[in-house]
Amino acid sequence: MSDEMATLLWRPDPGRVEESRIAGFRRWLAAERGVEVADYQALWEWSTGDLEAFWGALTEYLGVRFHTPPERVLASADMPGAQWFPGATLNYAEHALSTGADDDLAVVFEREDGVSERLTYGELRAEVAAVRAALVDLGVKQGDRVVALAPNAPRTLVAFLAAASLGATWSSCSPDFGVRAVADRFTQIEPVVLFAVDGYKYNGRAFDVRPTIAKLQAEIPSLRATVLIDYLSSEAAAPDTIPWRRFVRPGADLAFDPVPFDHPLWILYSSGTTGLPKGIVQGHGGIVAEHLKQLALHADFGPGDRFFWFTTTGWMMWNYLVSGLLVGATVVMYDGSPGHPDLNTLWSLAARHKVTYFGTSAPYIQSCLKQHLKPAATQDLTALRAVGSTGAPLSPEGFRWIADELGSDIQICSVSGGTDLCTAFVGSAPDVPVWLGELSCRALGAAVESWSPTGEPLVDEVGELVITKPMPSMPLYLWGDEDGSRMIDSYFELYPGTWRHGDWIRITPRGSAVIYGRSDSTLNRGGVRMGTSEFYRVVEGFDEVADSLVIDTSADVEGELLCFLVLAPGASLEAVEPSLRKALRSALSPRHVPDRFIVVDEVPRTLNGKKCEVPVKKILAGVPPERAVSRDALANPDALAAFLPS
C-alpha cells in the first residue's frame, strides 16, 4: 500500500515523543557517542548496522547492572552460536527487584471469582527472599531446574524470581494443561523442585490439580520436593508435598548470585503439536537486554505505568509481562476466563486498576468487535494509552474497532515475534505512526527482512520473515540438542546462517509491516500465494461465523481448498455460504473461493490458542493422526474427530 493509500489511524503527539525514553536515548547517543539519528528509521538502521555499538550503548543507557564487565559486546556474530557480552556477569532477578522503592506498587492481581492481592516492591522483595532461602535449604544451586504448575498469580512470580536469584533455571506450565502435556515438558529437563497449586478457577468452575501433581511426582524421579501453593483453599493438602506456609523462610535476607550473561534463565517450549515440545533455553543477559529495550524504549514504560497482558504461565507473554518489573512498572495479573461472565471482564479490570497498557490477543479483539462491545462508553478507560495485540495477525477491522471504541488517541501496538526469542521483533514505537492493518516498525536491533525463496530481499512484496543478524535473546540452545542439529533444522535450514521464522511478511517502503500468517500453511491456488490471515479476515468478519479453519490440500498437486466453519448460534450454512463465496471472490480472488465449506463444532487449537493448520493439513493428506499431531499438545483434542477419516 502506497503512502497515499495507507490510512493513518494514530499519529504520535510531539510533546509526548519529546518526553519519551526513546527520544532521551537519541539525545544521549548524540551527546555520549556522537551518533546523530533524526528519526526512528535512522535509529533502526544504525541499530542493525552496528550491533556492537547499539547493544553496548543500550545496556549502558538503561543501566544494566554488570557485576563483572564484558570483555566486548559481540565476540561472534555467527548464527547459530553468536557470543554476546563474553566475561560479563549479572542476574535477571536483581534487575527486576532493584527498580521500585519499598512503597511503590509492584503487582496487582485479580482472579475471576474476585480474589485479589497487591504487593509493593518492598513486600515482593521480602517474599522472594523467603522463598530463596527455602530453596537454598533444599540444596538448589546454579543450573538446577525449578518448575511450576501454577497460574498467572503473585506466588508464581515470587517462586520464579527466587529461583532466578540463585541462578536456577525456571520453567512453567499453566495448571489447565493436561498431565501428559506437562510431563512432556518437565520430564525432559529433570527439575529438582516443583511448585504447584491445589487447583484453579476458570469460567465459573473450580478444578482440582492434585491428581495431576501425583502423576507428575511419579514421572519425575529427579524431584527433591513439591511445594503446594494453597490457591483455592487455605487448608489445601496433598501427599508428599510441602505447604507453602511451611516452606518459606520469613525474614531471610535477599541476595543475588551473579551468573554469566549466557547462563540459562528459563526454558520455554514450542507447541509440541508434532512431537515432544522443543525446550527453548534463553539466558539472563539476553532477556534483560532485550526486555529492557522493548519495555523502556518501544513501550515507553517506567514507574507509574500499569502493564497488563492477558496470558497464562504457559505462554511467553507471561515471561514478557513480569519483565515489566525491570523498568519499575506495576504488573497487573489476571487469572481466569476473559469471557466470564462476559467479554467486558478485562476492560472492567483495566478501568479499576487504571491500566496504561492493555495487552491481549488478536482473537480477543475480534470477539469484542463481533459482540459490538463499547468499553470506553461503559468504563473509565482514561488512563489507557496503548493496546497491544499478538498471537495472530490483527485484522484491519480489529484496528478500526480499537480506534472507534477505545479512542483515536490510543496507540495500537500490534506486534509479532515468538516464543523462540521471547520478544517481538516487529511492532510499535512511541515516535512512529500507526497505519490501518500494519505493524508500525521493525524493532531496534532486529534485522528483519522479507526474503524470496532464493534469499533475495524484498520491499513491498510478501516473502519469508527472516532475521539476518543475531539478537541477544535468541535461544542459547534447545534442550537435549547436543549436536545443535535440531536448532539448525528449526531455524537455519532454508537459509544457512539466517534465521527463518516461518511467517509471511511484507515490509512497506515506510518501514511498517504486514504479517500474513504461517508460511507453511500458505494458500497456493494456481500459483497465486496468499496468507491464511487474509482469508480469515473475510470469513470471520461475518457475524454468522464464530471460528474457521482454511486448508489448501493441493501442495504440489491439484487438490481442494477447504473451509471449515464453526457457526454462531442460529446460523446455517445454507444461508451464509452464498455471501461467503461472493465476499471471498471480491476481496481475494476467484481462485481463493473454497471448493467446499464444511461445518464443524470446533477448530483444533494448541494449548496457547493457535489454530492447528499444519497438523490438520497433514491429516487430510493421509498422514496417520498420531504422527501428524500430539493430542496432548491441544487445548481441545476431541476437535480432531471432524478431520479424521470416517
Secondary structure as UniProt FT lines:
FT   TURN            3..5
FT   STRAND          8..10
FT   HELIX           14..19
FT   HELIX           21..28
FT   HELIX           29..33
FT   HELIX           40..49
FT   HELIX           51..61
FT   TURN            62..63
FT   STRAND          74..76
FT   STRAND          83..84
FT   TURN            86..87
FT   STRAND          89..90
FT   HELIX           92..97
FT   TURN            102..103
FT   STRAND          105..111
FT   TURN            112..113
FT   STRAND          116..120
FT   HELIX           121..137
FT   TURN            138..139
FT   TURN            142..143
FT   STRAND          145..149
FT   HELIX           154..166
FT   STRAND          169..173
FT   TURN            175..176
FT   HELIX           179..189
FT   STRAND          193..197
FT   STRAND          199..202
FT   TURN            203..204
FT   STRAND          205..208
FT   HELIX           210..219
FT   TURN            221..222
FT   STRAND          225..229
FT   TURN            234..235
FT   TURN            239..240
FT   STRAND          242..243
FT   HELIX           244..247
FT   TURN            250..251
FT   STRAND          259..260
FT   TURN            261..262
FT   STRAND          264..269
FT   TURN            273..274
FT   STRAND          279..283
FT   HELIX           284..292
FT   HELIX           293..298
FT   TURN            303..304
FT   STRAND          306..309
FT   TURN            313..314
FT   HELIX           316..322
FT   HELIX           323..327
FT   STRAND          330..335
FT   TURN            338..339
FT   TURN            343..344
FT   HELIX           345..352
FT   TURN            353..354
FT   STRAND          357..361
FT   HELIX           362..370
FT   TURN            371..372
FT   HELIX           375..378
FT   TURN            382..383
FT   STRAND          386..390
FT   HELIX           396..406
FT   TURN            408..409
FT   STRAND          411..414
FT   STRAND          416..418
FT   TURN            419..422
FT   STRAND          423..427
FT   TURN            430..431
FT   STRAND          434..435
FT   TURN            436..437
FT   STRAND          441..442
FT   TURN            444..445
FT   STRAND          448..451
FT   TURN            453..454
FT   STRAND          457..458
FT   STRAND          462..467
FT   TURN            472..473
FT   STRAND          477..478
FT   TURN            479..480
FT   TURN            482..483
FT   HELIX           485..487
FT   HELIX           488..492
FT   TURN            496..497
FT   STRAND          499..507
FT   TURN            509..510
FT   STRAND          513..518
FT   HELIX           519..521
FT   STRAND          523..525
FT   TURN            526..527
FT   STRAND          528..530
FT   HELIX           532..539
FT   TURN            540..541
FT   TURN            543..544
FT   STRAND          545..552
FT   TURN            555..556
FT   STRAND          561..567
FT   TURN            569..570
FT   HELIX           573..587
FT   HELIX           590..592
FT   STRAND          596..599
FT   STRAND          605..606
FT   TURN            607..608
FT   HELIX           613..620
FT   TURN            621..622
FT   HELIX           625..628
FT   HELIX           631..633
FT   HELIX           637..643
//
